[in-house]
Amino acid sequence: MEHGSSQDVVHRTLTYDYQDGSRASTCVSHFLATEQTVFKGYLQVDGYAGYQQASNKLVGCWAHARRKFKEAIVSQGKNKTGQVSKADMALNMIAKLYRIETQIQSLSLEERLYFRRTHSRAQLAIFKQWLEKSAQQVSNKSALGEAIYYSLNQWSKLIRYTEDSRLNIDNNRAERAVKPFVIGRKNWLFNHNHRGAEASAILYSMIETAKANGLTPFDYIEHCLKQLSYADCDLNSLLPWNMALAKT
């Protein structure tokens, strides 16, 4: 999970959490709750049903919706007719949404919000109409049908990014952050038990947060271990954004 807090500067934090191997919906609410309060901000997620129990405004991920249509193209095999398939049509419409995001990157938050409320919502309305019509023409058990129904079922979340200019159209930053962990875990024998998984989650949180703030992970961890050996160590000084270490 990637989140940030900001006053003058945004501090990027990537946190990996292990919940005893469980994917239950309670894991989400437990992670977001503290002794004092429950987080009630935006939560950008994929279509996993467990997130529905979170007391947050859920924001969908267009990268996941787009991936479903790409999978539909693969399942259909090579197009021998030369005609544009429905999956291709969907991808073209989603690409228009991404082009809008590229155009507004340099704009102020207010300008970005206006652009989304006009241009993005207009394109979304066209896509929604196409999805509803296409849903009546294909089997919901086909790969294309699954892609269409995924977008329709997630629609209220997929369009939420137009409500707030601070939101992203997709959750790709978090996806990229978790990828090294997913690829490597099969090779880590100590992850065959809960304590090993918890330890690796902590280490990866430190490593990826250091990288997100421009630090070299080895130097950062070495510095932390050295400072922690002192009885009067100030933990706040060990936060990556409070470091004076050389940037990567």
Buried (B, 14 or more C-beta within 10 A) or exposed (E): BBBEEEEEEEBBBBBBBBBEEEEEBEBBBEBBEEEEEEBEEBBBBBBEEBBEEBEBBBBBBBBBBBBBBBBBBEEBEEEEEEEEBBBBBBBEBBEBBBEBBEEBEEEEEEEBBBBBEEBBEEBBEEBBEBBEEBBEEBEEEEBBBBBBBBBBEBBEBBBBBBBBBEBBBBBEEBBEBBEEBEEEEEEEEEBEEEEBBBBBBBBBBBBBBBBBBBBBBEBBBEBBEEBEEEEEEEEEEBBBBEBEBEEE
